[in-house]
Amino acid sequence: MTVLQIVALAAVAIGATAVVAAGDALRQVLVLGIYGMTLTMLFFVFQDPDVGLSEIVVSTVGLPFMVLLALRKVGEHEAERAREKEEQE
């Protein structure tokens, strides 16, 4: 195992821990995008570029975008519920 492979594995381990440790959902999504880049680096270091290219699209762009859309929808739903509650009172 080369030094570059060890560094890539360590970066993935640190990135995964950072995603779990992030408290706020928005901050967690941003760290998730960075974690996707470390996974991409890991796949390229282990000479699997086709999976690395797929990982760029899915984990770095697609997944954080979908989670951000879901967070926005949840926020809108909570705001609508709060307005309905105020109208009832």
N, C-alpha and C positions, 0 to 999 in steps of 0.2 A: 504494500500500500504506500502510495507516494504522499509527500507532505501536502500537496494540493488537495488530494482526496481527504486527508484528515482535516484540513482546514474547512473544506466544503461540508463535511459531516458535522463538524463543530458549529458552523454557521447555521445549519439547518436545526440543530438541537437548540441553539440559543434563540433562533427565530421562533420556533414552536413554543418555547417557554414564554417568549415575549407576547405572543398572541394570546396565550392563556392568562398571562398576568395583567394584560391591559384591562382596566376597569370599565371605561366608557365604551359603549358599542361603536361609536364612530371611530374612536381611536383604535379599537380592535380591528375594524375593517381596514384601516390604513396600514396597520402592522401586518395584517393578513396579505396585503399586496406585496409588501417587502418580503414576507416569508415565501411567497410564490416565486419571487426572483431568486431567493437562495436555493429553492428546490430546482429551479431552472439551471442554476450554476452547478448544482450537484449532478444533474443528469448529463450536462455537457462534460464535466470532469470525468465521469464514469463512462464516457464515450457512447452516449445514447442520445444523439441530437434530435431524433424524430420525437421522442417523448419530451425532450426539453422544449422544443418548439410548441408542442401541444400545451405544455405546462404554462408557457408564456401567455397563451390565449385564455386558457381556462382559469388558472389560479391568480394571475397578475391582473387581468383585465375583466374577464367575465364574472367570476364569483364576487369580487368586491362590488362591482356595479350592481349585480342582482341584490346583494345584501343592502346596499345603500337605497335601492328602490323600495325594498321591503321596509326598511326603517322609516323612510319617508311616508309610506302608506300607513304604517302603524301610528306615526305622529299625527297624520291627518285624521285618522279614526279616533284617536284620543281627544283631539281638539273638538271634533264634532260631538263626541259624547259629553264633553264638558259644557258645550253650548246648550245641548239638549237638557242637561241637568239644571243649568241656570234658568232656562225658560220654564221648567216645571216648578221651580221654587217661587 
